[in-house]
Amino acid sequence: MEIVYQPYYSDPEFQSLIERIHPPRVCIDNDACQDCTLVKVDSANKHGILLEMVQVLTDLDLVISKSYISSDGGWLMDDQLGNKVTDETLIVYIQQALSDTRRRGGIPKELQECLKQEVKPCHVSTEYTAIEMTGRDRPGLISEISAALYELRCHVTAAVAWTHNARAACIIHIEDGLKGGPIMAPKLLAQVREKIESVVDAHHESDECRSVRLTAPAAGRTHTERRLHQLMYADRDYEQCQGCDGSCRQWNGCTKTHVTIEACREKGYSVVNLRCRDRTKLLFDTVCALTDMQYVVFHAAISSKGTMADQEYFIRRQDGCSLNTESERQELAQCLIAAIERRVSDGLRLELCTLNKMGLLSDVTRVFRENGLSITRAEIGTHGERATGSFYVTDASGDEVNLRTVELLRQEIGGSALMVYKSPNGTSRASSSSISRTSSGEVEERAKFSLGNLWSQLERFTENLGFNKS
């Protein structure tokens, strides 16, 4: 007989009271490990808090190389290791941000300047209008959309676009190119929506799914990259995803994505084991998928070994039940694989750094289109008079871009404005940076550890984190 646990729900007012009585406690320890920083968090548990904490760290481009999470009894313990953090300004910001994950907005400007961090459109600004689009991917789509916005005198201040399984999703922040600030005129908003819809519909089949949505400035908008995951999930880009089919017969030697979901009946959990190539923001992407599918993470173990990452989650649905049907398990496995694949981009990486001007995105993407290139992923942001961004491009067939085309791009866009990086094995240059490195630069392997059959050790782990719960 299966045990059914209580639904995971708490009254918002009661939850707010608990947070005031027991605010999160954050400890940052640079002495525990030689080359890593230990971040310890003790917090009242609530749905989505794990994602909020991971989001704080990934927005700072910090690497989480090992993590232990436990939340029995309504509490969450989070033990995260990444490359050692020594900047006092950054340490103070991490403590403040993790102590109040409800805070909105991006990294403060003074911290950006201190860390010399590039401005990235992780959070939708309250100063601009946002366009959200999903539909079928095709060569030149971003170019046509940005050209349409330029015709309507809309200035693109930031844009992020992902493609996966022949589908595309993008979020574009725009302002009035003549007056500045968000677009408030209903007539112009209607024109923008109509124009973008006509571009997206140009090569769509009548029965295909697509959406175009304009949102007014608001302080409570969803983090941009999480919103892209939500858009692509709603567009069902995961339906064709497949991990390793088991033919390799060797879990440790295979570089494909492995996802297994089993039942832990005595505890009422479903146990998700995931193994794939390690990369930056991997934990953020997988926790996004679990959170947005309304699963609650009660325990987790995250680690990396060489170029591979291992993740193990003990989860239930929000109604307190584990995954009972094969269709539920298959959909979750597909969604996790899709969340991993969306950020892995094939092709050549082109980095842009130039003066900010209206029509810049239209000009750059037009050059790509005229040279027969397709954009597989893009991210561009502006800060004052400067615009920076990165584009992953292939030729129209999805193959590598030849050197002659690269030289033509540099001549047309400007050699000093466009830097070229090859992405080995379909990942970016930073794809292995989530592995901590020794002072000699050699990769330090971290052995996988599992929560399976370790229930008797949970209390010891909690005590080792240095917190005494009341």
N, C-alpha and C positions, 0 to 999 in steps of 0.2 A: 504494500500500500504506500503510495507516494505522499510525502509530507508537503503540505501547502503552507508556505510562510506568509506572514502578513504583507499586504501591499506596502511599497516604499512610498509613503506620503507623510508630509507634515504640514500643519497649518502655517501659512506664511507669517502670521503675527507671532505664533509660538516660536517659529524658527528664528525670527528677528530677536526675540527675547533671549533665546539660547546663545545667539552670537554676541549679544551685549554682555551676558553673564560670563561666557567662556569665549572671549575673542581668540583668534588663532595665535598660537605661539610659534615663533620662527627663530631658529638658531642656525647660524652659518659658521661652520668650523673649517678652518684652513690648516689645522694641525693633525687631523685624523689620518689624512693620506698625503703622500709625498707630492703627487702631481694632480690632485683633484680637490675640489671643494665639496664638502658635505653640507647639504641643506636639509634641516630637519623641521618638519611642520607637524604641529598637533592642533587639530581643529575639529569643531563640531561638524559632523558629516551632513551633506545635503546633495541632492542630485545635481550633477554638473560641476561640483567644486573641484574634482580632480582635473577636469579639462581646464577650468579657470586657472589653476595653479601651473599646469604645464604650459598654458598659453603665455603666462607672465614670463617664464624662462625662455621659451622659444622666440618670443618677440624681441628679446635681447640678444638673439643669435647665440645663446648658450647651448651647450651640448649635454644631454642627459645620457650618460653611458651606463648607469645602473640605477635601479629604483626598486624600493620595496614599499608596498602599500597594504595597509590592513585597516578595515573599518568595522569590525564586529562591535556591537554595542553602540552603534551610531557615531563612532569616532573614526577619524581618518588619520593615518600615520603615513608620512611620505618621506622617503629617504632617497635623495637624488645626488648622483655624482656626475660631474662634468669636468671640463678643463678648468684648472684652478683660477679662481677669481680673486684678484688682490686689490682692485680699485675700490677705495673706500666709498666713493660716491655711488658706485654701482651696488655695493653691498648694502648700503643704507636703502637704496631704492628697492632692491629685492625684498628686504625685510618689510618695508612699508607696503609694497604691492601685494605680497603674499598674505600680509595681515589683513588686508582689505581688498579682496578680489572683486568686490562689487564696484570698485572705482572704474570710471569710464575714461575713454580717451587713450591716446598713445603715450609713448615715452616723452617725458618733459623735454623741452627744447634745450635746457641747460645741460641735461644728461646726454642728449644727442651730441652736443658740441664737445662735452668732456670726453666722450668715448669716440668721437669722430665717426659716428655711425651714420650710414646713409639713410636718408628718409625713405621709409617704405610705407605703402598704403595698407597697413595691417588693420587700422581702424578707420571706418568711414567718418570723415570730418563732418562737423555740424555746419561748416561754412559752404558746403557744396550740395548740389543735387546728384543723386546716384541713379545710374541706369543698370539694371540687371537683365541679362539676356541668356537664354539657352536655346539651342537648336542644333541642326546638323552642321558639322564642320565641313569647310571647303576652302580651297586656296583663295586668298584675297578677302576673306570675310572681315577680318579686323580692319583692313585697308578701306573697304567700302563703308563700314560703319563710321570710322573716324573721318572719312571724307564727307559723309552726310552731315556729321556734327559740325564740321568746319563751314559747310555751306550755310548752316543755320546760325553761324557766328557764335558757336558754343566752344568754349575753351576747355580742353581736357586737362585737368590738373593731376589726375592719377588714373591708372587702369591696370587691372590684373585679368589675365585670360588663361584658361586651362583648356586642353583638348584631351579627349580620351574615348576610345572605341567609337570613332567617327562622330562624336558629339562634342559640342563646344559650350563653354560657359564663360561669361565675362562680367565684371563689375567695373563701370566707368564713372568717375566723378567729374562732373562738369560744372562750370560757372558761366554766367552771362559774359560773353566776350566783349561787350561794349560797356556795360555798367559794372561788371565784377560782382562777386557774391552769388548766392544760389539763384536759380531761375524760379521766379515766383509768378510770372504772367501765365495764366491758364492757357491763353492762345498759343504761346510759344511752347509750353509743355506738351500740348496736344500735337503740335507740329513735329516736335522731336520724337514722340512716341510713334506717330504715323510714319515718319521717315524711316526709323529704325525697323519697324515692322515690315515695311516694304522691302528693305534690304535683306532681312532674314528670310522673308517668304519667297524671295526671287528664285531659289532653287529647291524649295521644299515641296515634298509630295503633299497632297491634300489631307492625307490621314496621319501625317507626321506631327509629333509633339514639338511645340516651340513656345517660348514665352518671352515677352518684353515687359519690363516693369520699371516705372519711375518712382523714386521715393524722395520725399521732401526731407530737408535737414532735420535730424533728430538725435538727441544725445544718447539714446539707448539702442542704437543699431548694433547688429551682430558683427563680430570680428570678421574682416573680409575673407580670410582664407577659410574660416569655418563656414561662412555663407556660401562660398564656392562649392564646398563639399555638399552642403544642403541642396544647392541648385542641381548639381550633377546627380545626386541621389534621387531627387524628385524627377529628373529626366530619365531615370532608370538606366544609367550608363553601365551599371554593374552586371546586367543580365548576361553578357557574353564572357564574363570573367571566369577564368579557370586557373587554379594553381597547379602544382605538380600532381600528376595523376597516379603517383605511386610507382611508376615503372622504374624509377631510379633505384629503388630498394635500399637506399642509403640516405637517411635523413641528414646526417652530418656532412656528407660530401656533395649534396645537391645545392645549387645556387638559386633554384627556382623558389617561388613562394609556397610554403607549406602552411595549411590551416587545418587543424583537427579540433572537433568539438565533441566532448564526451560528458557523461553524466557523473556527478558525485552525489549519489542518492542519499547517503547518510547525512550529508550537510545541506542538501537541497540546492546545490549549485550546478550550473553548467560550466565546464572547464574548457576554456579556449586556449589552445597552444598555437603560436604563430612563429614561423621562422622565415626570414627573408634577408636580402642584402641590407646592411646597415646604411643609414644616411641621416642627414639632418632632418629634424622635424618628424621623424617616423612615429615617435610616441604620440605627438600631437595629432597626427592624422588618424591613427588607429583609435585613440580615445574619442576623437570627433565622431567616428562611425558608431561606436558603442553608445555614446551619449545621445546622438540624434536618432538612433533606433530605439531609444527608451530602455536601454539596459543599464543596470546598476552594477558598478564594479565594487565588490566587497574585499577582494584580495588581489594582488598582482605582484609579479616578479618580472623585472626587465633587466636584461644584461646583453652584452655583446662579446663576441669572440672572433678575432680576426676581422674579416669583412662582413660577417654575418651577425644578425641580431635575433635574440630569442625573447618572446613575450608570452607570459602566461597570465590569464585572467580568470578569476572565479566570479561568475556573474549570475544575476537573476533578472527577469523582466520586472518592470515597476509594479506589476500586480502580485509579485512575490513568487511567481512560478519560474521553473527552469524551462529550457527549450525542450518541448516534448515531441515535436514532429520533425520528420526529415526535411520537410520543406522549410521550416524555420531555420534549421541548422544550415541548410544549403544557401538560403538567402543571406544569413549573417556572414558565412564564409566568403560569398561573392562580394559583399559590401566591404569587407575588410581588405580583400585583394584589390578592389577598385580604389579604396582610400589610399593604399600604398602606391598604386600605379599612376594615379593622377599627377603626382608631383615628379615622377621620373620621366624626363623628357629626352627624346632622341634628338640628334642633330647637332648643329654647330651653335655655340653660345656666342652671341654678339652683345657687348656691353656698350651702352650709350652714355656719354656725359657731354652735355653741350648747353648752350644758352636756352632758356625757356622762352617759348614764343607760341602764339596761337597757331594752330595747324601743324605743330611739330610732329605729332603722332601720325597725322595724315601724310605728311611728306616722307617720313621714314618708311612707313609700311607700304606706301606707293612704290618706293624704290625696290623693296623686297618683291612686291607683286610683279612689277615690270621685268624683274630678272628671274621670274619663274619660281620664286621661293614660297614655301608655306610656313606659317608660324605655328609651332606646336605648343608653345607656352610663352607668355609675355608678362612683364611687370615694369611699370614706369611710374615715377613719382616726380613731383616738382617741389622745390624749396626756394622761394624767392626768385632770383634770376637764373637759377640752375635747374636743369632737368637731368635725371639719371634713370637708367633702366636696363633691363636685360631681355633679350629675345632668343629663343631657341628656334632654329630654322632648318628645314630640309628642302630638297627640291620637290617638285610637284608629285613625284612618285614615292616620296618618303625616303629617298636615298640621301647619302651625304652630299653636301654642297662642294663643287669642285673649286680649286684654287683660283681659277680665272674669274669665276663669278664673285668670289670674295674680294678680289682686287677691284672689280668694277663697283662693288658696294662701297668700298673705302673711298674710291675716287668721287663717287656721287654724294655720299653723306659727309665725307671728310675724314681723313686718316686719323686726325687727332681726336675726333669725336667718337669714333667707333673702334673698339678693341675686340679682337677675335680670339676665342678660346675653343679648342676642340673638347667635346664631352666624351670621354672614353666610356664604352659600354653603356651608352645611353644615360649616363648620370653626369651631374655637374662636377666641376672641379672640387667642390667641397663635399662630395657625396660620402667620403670616408672620414670626415672630420669628427663624427660622433664617437670615434675610437680614441681613447686617451693615448697620448704618446709620451715616451720617455724623453729625457733630455738629449739623447743621441738621435732622436727622430724615428726610432724604430717603433713599430706598432706593438703595443702591449696588449696581449690577449687576456680577456676576462672570461672566466669560465661561467657557463650557464648554471644558475641555481633554480630550483623548482620549489613551489609551495606544496606540490603533491606529496602526500604522506608525511607532512611536516607540522601537522596541527599541534603536536605536543610542544613544538619549538616557538610557537607564535608569541607566547608570553615572554620568552627570553629575548626575542627580537625587539619587542616593545620596550623592555627594560634597558636594552643596550642603546636605544635611541636617546636615553637620558631624560625622559619626561615622566613625571608622576601624576597620574590622573586623579582627580578628586572623585 
